[in-house]
């Protein structure tokens, strides 16, 4: 068995197959990312490591052992010699941490408690145990078995109210402002076409609620909602929760339903948003899907996932108000 056949076997063991439109390095990238993610989840259980403390495992140890494994595997394939493996490890670590797959305390971590999250056919595994057989979609293990929890939104800290209702909710919870600060504002570009900016200095006609922002001295933004002759500032807590991202999508959908193109095969589902996802949704999708290659780890425009998880993701995208359209290969 040569190196490529061995890598394909690793992929087969994780339930990863090559899609008809994929070229070799895209398929191999998916295997390598899932392998590194699976090793990191396994390393969370290594309490015998000398750097561990009680039941907590050293962050340094988990990240170092994962990098060593990935470096060793990539060394077999000269075409991957320029891959920045530290960047890959950072991406995997951040994705698991932000999606709640581990408890983090100072310099130590432990895996979160075991739970199956999904529907009556397939479950995303949180808190993977070492003995259970799994498949991989992106960075996440899953199993084709009835879930213990079907509340994907609560489990992964996504909004549970329809995004179309969020602008009104934010309006009620926000603080009315004087309208004398509009000279510094940028407004949501509700007429945006591909590659245009999401915000524009040009104020649209206010037929319904619109979203605007003002840049702070630290380069972050204050966000405002406007309707008729009134304006209110969205409170900082809602901004931290990224609710303004959902408000932005809802306001755009009122003008024109935003599209997501998807391509289906028995091996892979490719999702291509034509308008960016709210950040919490993109964060969740990065957990359960693969990028096209190592250079596009945080791309917002293409996600590839196992067909087994497509029903879960499809329902979520429809809940967000996207118009889903099939794209032919």
Steps between C-alpha positions, in 0.01 A plus 500: 500500500652834395458833680193610302324168542572519872354852519191381313462219753510755782226689318291187456533424871353844575221461242653753260453441126610699197238713324485487118598866464796483739860495393747293700637761739150618601400146599831446680469833681167386643656175625795681656283758677264239639793283610659793687168593660434141608848478651445823692172367643681178594785695666246666733475163677876462556500552877818294538704778340755640747369853437145406603348614828238287672241427227606802295729465199763756404401728212862504386514120501179460296603754239860375482410133455244587231753710312760224523254249352399733219863595423593132486217420260561799273870413475401200287358729230746757358221710346387597854844622613385866501192441716515706819411227747494741795225694322310176441528403868382848605199465270402157634553607862301824466215326319460236770536753781249748355247222436514384861675166452730541799523671836791742517657623827821700480756260347290184524204339324269202535248367247140599555259229612394246239183585310338416164345807334296480180177334392346153486752375241839663558683654793793737535718363781602741772744371759615205285610192692800301381321170441203607284511447121451830319494670161627852437343802335748784503646524849209325670440132574149374437309173514191385313292446810203672666604811693455557872442871430334655195561864601788584266455873560520479880783248489720718279388841627310605186189717498173321570260772385437547126748760368210691340390593854841614622495862370177566693636328812819706485298818451299435815814421701714786371552863601342788309758749368500855372528512120792746496772238444394385154779684320749231607280202419523218253177328400426140414526472123158345433560529124831316520609282209790253492835636626354833610548628854249393765474858627486829310514872593188550286186502712216294350140614505351386829192307396552253783763437766864535395834421666790744529833521678765746620863405543651539846852616580603136554373409148202307634149631428189630670189372321172686460150422379299772328136527404304807395643786711629292787835332563626271774841357587529121533638419844849356533380168639297432184800596287718253692238231429516597128127571484568789264624241247157337508328838478712578194395176330132552591495853356669378181247217471214751522641669190600185309527144637872418522615183325711202589604270217563136580640208305413141587689176457502174692841595645467871577265798522648834395337817637571839341334798675442795270467723807713440806364302788459654846827431681354250752362294210831511313676393820269197530541412130879509533468229764298260284649577157827521312652794309620440145866510599744611768519854361128560553447372853269785602328556168139619532410407145537123476431223750523126427329251727400137525162420338397341831494844667335685211141466635606666828684782324229541235232553766720757671561698179129502421427621854736791435292600198742411222368392162669169415569419137660188353815565298595250232854361501 
